[in-house]
Amino acid sequence: MDNRRPRSTVSLHEHAAENLLYIRDAMERASSFTAVPGWGGVVMGLAGLAAAIIAPVQPSRLAWLLTWLATAAVAVGVGLLGVLFKARNEGVPLLSRPARQFALGFVPAIFVAALLTIVLYRAGLDALLPGMWLLLYGTAVIAGGTFSIRIVPLMGVLFLFLGAVALFTAPPVPAICLGLGFGGLHVVFGVLIARKYGG
């Protein structure tokens, strides 16, 4: 006796499962900020790799700091342009609720990092800057990424790991962690986001 289901039943079941996956994905995208720029992240990572090479050979503490601050400014500009272009291409409004939630999650930790940079530099505690930057950037990425695509918080966790390593190790490890984080992680995750989530 043939107990196999009729072909039409199998086809209907598969079709229903596909529809459920499509609906689930659509709902997730509707409640998530999907305009995270993949290729923009790659460019940010390349800037981070350049800074990781250039900064250590600077002749002074100030020149080292200015190299990283200039890189951060470039990264912010590239990131904002990437978000604008991707949001426009996807038809995602920049003032949507997920976009606002992403920004509110991301910005506070970056603001704290900026303030602590001034305090630590003035106190001559430059050695703590790489770990602090990585930890607070990872915190920002996790907090903002809670309202974004699933891969973003994972990147934040890896930044936290590198920050912890940088904070408790001696040179040149913190400098290597900066390059791996702001360079390597941005490039790798930028490519993954671009391929899986469209640009």
C-alpha positions, 0 to 999 in steps of 0.5 A: 500500500502506497502511503505517500502523500499526493504530489499536490499536497506536497506542493501545497505544503512547500508553497505554504512554507515558502509563503510563511518564510516570505511573510516572516522576512517581510515583517522582520524587515519592516521592523528593522533598519535595513539600510546598513551599508555593506559596501560603505562598511568595506570602505570604512574598513579600508580606511581603518586598515590604512590608519592601523598602518599609518598611526603607529609610525607617527612621531608624536602622541598627538599625530597618532590621535589625529590620524585615528580621529581623521579616519573616524571622520572619514568613516562617519562621512562614508557611513552616512553616505552609504546609509543615504544611498542604500535607504534611497535604493530600498525605499526606506524612509530615514525617519522611520521608527526602526531608523530612529531606534537604530540611531538612538541605540548607536549614538550615545556610546559614540558620544561617550567614546568622544568624551572619554577620548578627550579625558584619557588623552589629557590624562596621558592615558593614551594606552587605554584608547584602543580598548576603550574605542573598540569596547564602546564602538562594539556597544554602539553596534550592538545597541543600534543593531538590536533594531537592525539586521541580525548580523550587525549585533554579531559584529558588535560582539566581536568588537567587544572581544577585541576591545577586551583584549586590547585593554588588558594587553601590552603594545603592540597588541592594542594597535593590532586589535584596532586594525583587526576591528576598525579595519578587518571586521568592517571589511568582512561584515561589509562584504557579508551585508552587501551580499546578503542584504543588498549593497 
